[in-house]
C-alpha cells in the first residue's frame, strides 16, 4: 500500500475513534450504562398487594398477601397459585437499565395506552406505606426487552414480566385440593355414600395419628403403615383441580342463587373427606360424580366454587383403606431393640441386651431361669426373620375373635425398645397353619387390639419356636487383652500371678523374662468357649482352679475350672453360666502352671 493510502486509512480510523468516544460521552451523560432495581428501594418481601390492569387482554387482576399466603381478590376471590406469585415477585425484582434521554420521546406512542399497568403497595424499610406504579410499554427492537415507566423514569427490562402477566385467569388460581401440610395432619375421615344413601364401609374410614403412629379406627381397628400413610397424604397434597367450573357472582347487582349442584352430582355428594391438624385447623372436601359423563366434581362445604377433578393424579383420594394397613411386623431399627420375647404357647423365651451382648432366659408358669449369654448370631437370625416377614394379604372376612380366641396361649413375639423411643412395644400373634389360596401354608397374624387379620408365610413360626437352649452362647466370654493388666490362678493354697506390661508381654511379678509358659493357655482363657453348655449353676466339684483377670479401672472377670462328678472338665462363670471347655486339656494345662 502507498504512503498516501496509509495516510488516508489513518485519518479514517482517527475519525471513527473520535465519533465512538463522542458517542460514549453522550451515552454516559444520558445514563445509558446505569441501572437500578425495577422496584427501586421496595423489597419484594414487603409487598402486600398487587393490582394489574392489562389493556391488551382486557383483564384486571388483584393479589393480596394475607399472613404469608397470597390470594386473588379480583376478578374472583380465590387462593392464588403459589408458583405464579413466586415468579411474579422474582421478575419484579430484576434490574432495569435507563433509556438514553435522547430515545425517551421515541417510545411515547407505545404508552398510549400502556400494554399493562401495575400498582404495587408495600412498606419501606421503616415500615411506612409505599405505593408504586409500573407501566409496561412497547418491546425493544431486539424483541427480548421491554420499555417501562416507573417512578418518573423510562427504563428497559426483560420482557418476562409482560409474558408472565399475559396468561389466562385460571393459571393464577391455586389448583391444590389439599391446602394443609400433609405432615401436619393427625386426623383423616372419608365417608363414602352409595346410590341409596347407605354408607359403604369398603371405602369409608376414620384414621388418627397418635404417639405410636397412624391407626385406623373404623371400620376395622388396625395399625397403618406410617410411611405409606404419609406418602398417601403427600399424594393427596399433589392432587389438583382439572377445570374451574362455576364461581359465585362478584357483582352485587347479580342475584346469587348458588351453584347448580344437581348438574355436577353434588346435590347428594358421594364422598366427603376431612383432614384435621393437631392445632385444630381442618379442611373438608365433598365430591360428586356426574351421572352421565362419570366425571368427578368437587367443592368445599362453605365455599360455592365448583371445580372438576383432573383426569389423572387424583387416584389417592379414592384408595381403599386396607391399602395402607401396616404389612410389616417390625417398625424399629435393630439397634433400638432392647428385648425380644418369643411367645411359645405358655413358654416365653426372653432375649435381652446386656453389657456384653445378649442374654437369654426361659419363663414358664411364672418361674424364670437365667440361661446366661445368648448367641448374637442366633438372636439376629430371629430378628432378621421378623424384619423380613410381611403380611401377604388381609383376611377381611375373618373374625379376629374366632381366629384368636381369648384366653388361649399365644404363639408370637413381643419386641421392646428403650426409653429413647418411649419404651415402645411391638407385639404380634400367629394363628394355626392352614393352606392358602395359592396352595402354600400360611398362618393368621394379628396385633393385640387390632381388628384385622392378615396372612403370613407359615415358615416364620419355626423361628419363633426356637428352643431357649439354642440361643445359649458357647462363647462364655471374649476378653480384650489390651484392656487387661493381671491374671491370677488359685487352687487351694497355690497361687500364680502374671502381669501384663506396656509392651504387651506377660511376666511373673519381679521377673524380666516373659512368661512363655503362659502362651499355651492364654488364648483359650481370653476366648473362653464351651463345646457343650450345661445347666445354669452346674460347676466343678473336684480340683477347682479359680481364674481371675483384672482389667483397667479394676474390672474383674472370674471363672472356675475343675472336674465334674463325671470326671470331665467343667467351667462356670460368676454369672452361673456353665459348660465343657472347648479345649479339653485346659484344666490339666492350668494345673501344670500351678505346680
Order of alpha helices (4+ residues) and beta strands (2+ residues): alpha-beta-beta-beta-beta-beta-alpha-beta-alpha-beta-beta-beta-beta-alpha-beta-beta-beta-beta-alpha-beta-beta-beta-beta-beta-beta-beta-beta-beta-alpha-beta-alpha-beta-beta-beta-beta-alpha-alpha-beta-beta-beta-beta-alpha-beta-beta-beta-beta-beta-alpha
